[in-house]
Amino acid sequence: MDNFLMKPKIDFAFKEIMMNEKARIGFLSAILNIDPEDIKETQILNTYLRKEHEEDKQGILDVRILMNNDTEIDTEIHLSELKVWADRSLFYISKMYTEQIRQGQKYDVFKKCVSISILDFILFEEPKNNTPEEPKQPSQSNFYSCFHIWEDTRHFLFTDKMEFHVIELPKLPPELKDDIENEKVFLWAKFISSEKKEDFDMVAQKDPYIDSAYQQLQIISQDKQKRLEYEARQKAILDYNQYMYEAEQRGREQGEKVGREQGEKVGREQGEKEKGIQIARNLLSLGLDVNTIMTATGLSLQDIEALQ
């Protein structure tokens, strides 16, 4: 047995961890801020990679979970930057919501839908501080955001049927702290972002549910078939990121080339015009007529009149 451990932020590994019911309950209770004892049952609705198009090598893996109170939860991990993530999340949670009703049913059939996004990029930029002499100190909890539908001025809830949770892994504080806000969410985020055994050991000892997740991680990491699937998934993500990087580089190089060619063209045209102006001055001093000078230099009547 080797010491290889999958990275939980690779969505395949996270999905396999969520197959462990205790880990699943612990994760959901932390995110939803409820007592684990209040979660009687959770059920995985699907275990496959959702692909928007057949040629989409990236694929987005989502873990759909149904809780005992019929709350439906969609959890996604995404490693590549996607600035339209908010729109995307709204689209999918809206689909989850509307798919609950059938023709002839009443609106009271709707149950709560929750979106949990675990992102390995920064989605929400911190507001800039207008007083640089007093730099804004980032909040300990700015890695985690929770959204509901609220009234703008009186701040009361319009409906609790849609809820969005976003964890931005790059914003995680580097050290484990005892006084951090949203401590359980923080510990899960630390576990998901960990890559070294000592980091897993440290965070697992702080929460029994994360310890179950860690045990599940060790089991799947030693499963030959799952390891092959994990490595294939990891390769697909790396290939996709490399493809996007190279496409961006090609676009930048093409833009620079067009810019250089355009600049050279403008420079040549400007040089020719300045040369024509100098010749026109000389011809004007010799007393030649305007039409002859226009023919000789290619300048316009307005250009020559300006020189006169």
C-alpha positions, 0 to 999 in steps of 0.5 A, a space after each residue: 500500500 502506498 501513501 497516495 491520496 486523491 485531492 478532494 477538490 477533484 470532483 471525482 474524489 469529492 463525489 466518491 467521498 460523498 458516497 459515505 453517508 456520515 461524511 455526507 451528513 456532516 458536510 450538509 449539516 455544516 453548510 446548512 448550519 443545522 444539527 446533524 441529528 436533525 438529518 435523518 436520511 440523505 439520498 444520492 440522486 445521481 453519481 455521473 458527470 453531467 456534460 453539456 455537450 458530447 465534446 465537452 471534456 471538462 464536464 461538470 460533476 454534481 452531487 444531487 442529494 435529497 434530504 428527509 424533508 425533501 430539500 434538494 441539494 446540488 453540490 458542484 466543484 469547479 476548478 477553472 475560472 468561470 465568471 458567469 458562475 452566478 448565472 449558471 448556478 441560478 439556471 440550474 437551481 431554477 431547473 431543479 425547482 421547476 422540475 418538481 411540478 407536473 401538469 395539474 399540480 398546485 404550487 404547494 408541491 415546491 420544496 426547497 432547493 439549495 445550490 452549493 458551489 465549491 470554487 477553486 477561483 475567486 468569484 467575488 472580488 473584494 471591494 476596493 478601499 478608498 483610504 489606502 492609509 487604512 487598508 481594509 482587513 479581510 474578514 476571516 469568513 470572506 471565503 464563504 458566502 450564503 445568499 437568499 432572496 431578500 427585500 432590499 430595504 426592510 430586509 425580510 425574506 421573500 422566500 426560503 425556497 432557493 438558497 445559494 452557498 459559495 465557498 471560494 477556496 483561494 480565499 481560505 486563511 492559511 492557518 487553522 484558527 479556533 475563533 474563525 467564523 463559520 468554523 465547520 464550513 471552514 474545516 470542510 473547506 480546508 479538508 477539500 483543499 488539502 493535498 498533504 497527509 499532515 494537513 488531512 490528519 490535522 483537520 480530521 482530528 477536529 471533526 468526527 464527520 470530516 474524519 469519516 470523510 478522510 477514512 473514505 478518501 483513504 479507501 478510494 485512494 487505494 482502489 485501483 479502478 477508482 484511482 484510474 478513473 480519478 487520474 483520467 478525470 484529473 488529466 481531462 481537467 489539466 488538458 482542458 486548462 492547458 487548451 484554454 491557456 493555449 487558446 488565450 495565448 494564441 489570441 494574444 499573439 494574434 492580437 499583437 501581430 495585427 496590432 504591429 501590422 496595423 501600426 506599421 501600416 499607419 507609420 508608412 502612411 504617415 511617413 509617405 504623407 510627411 514626405 509629400 508635404 515636404 515635396 509640396 513645400 518645395 514645389 510651392 516655393 518654385 511657383 508650380 500650380 496646385 493641380 501639378 503639386 497634387 499630382 506629384 505628391 498625392 496630397 489633397 487640395 485641403 492639405 496644399 491650401 493649408 501649406 499655402 
